[in-house]
């Protein structure tokens, strides 16, 4: 049996692992945690951190893998690129992995182009931070150049908050390097695309809602984005231009943008991997009716032959909502009718980080959101109605 190395075998990549398994390949999986969902599908699995390049190289070599694949983690993506380059296996180039893991490098690459970006500065020391704050002006957003999700990301509207944010952000940056930017007020948007044999196509655009405050935790993502068709088309085109500037030519692309009241589009970041929380492995394939997991597998084997025409907004065949439901903090869960809710025809995925007898903790970042729900509808109106029905039927019982 030919084997594929999958870096990051957690629940977010489970659908991708299922595709590999169904195609008849053996899975050699790694993940930082022993109870990773994907280990259930693997012939061999190892508890390894995604940063550990040397260990992954030994694993790939000892098993004689014919391909390396990963989907929606920047750290896994970098390790996969390095190992594939070393072994001569198909994958994205190392330059793409560097851009995906370095927000400052992305900013510099798109500098002096038609792509709008906030004013920014690289920060390593408190002196760097003081200079950046003085030249850019509040409000500011401070974040690691190389962290995942929203770890270490803080919006600061005054000096004391900025310096508190500095020490937290350093903790989450492997390179101990931060980026300080002018905070742009507007709607956060994601655009997902894919590099097919005949070139990159932006496939889906979503608008997001997030909790107001210093920590920007996303609460809701809906496809298509709740804008005019003209603005959504511009967002797709803008993403394709950013991907071109960054030189991405393999697999998924995932961009985040801010749309202002004046409908100006500002680049937040753009990576050469898929979006997390079911986005690339479940949501975008279902939304477009394109089997992106299978195409990504084929690309990792060097046999990709899938081409698509330029369809623009027509890629999105339905509406899909990804949202996050909160439990009562401090309460201990007694029961949740998960199986009943998963049986709903409009429910695509529902998952909670808590189980029976767990105490609910406060949400500090995206990874600590209590539960995640993916549901669908023919259009946004139907999808939102389905969401209301879901909330009405969801039964959560706590111990008194």
Secondary structure, 3 states (H helix, E strand, C coil): CCEEEEECCCHHHHHHHHHHHHCCCEEEEEECCCCCHHHHHCCEEEECCCCCHHHHHHHHHHHCCCEEECCCCHHHHHHHHHHHHHHCCCCCCHHHHHHHCCHHHHHHHCCCCCCEECCEEEECCHHHHHHHHHHHCCCEEEEECCCCCCCCCEEECCHHHHHHHHHHHHHCCCCCCEEEEECCCCEEEEEEEEEECCEEEEEEEEEEEECCCCCCCEEEEEECCCCCHHHHHHHHHHHHHHHHHHCCCCEEEEEEEEECCCCCEEEEEEECCCCCCCHHHHHHHHHHCCCHHHHHHHHHHCCCCCCCCCCHHHHCCCEEEEEEECCCCCCEEEEECHHHHHCCCCEEEEEECCCCCCECCCCCCHHHCCEEEEEEECCHHHHHHHHHHHHHHCCEEECC
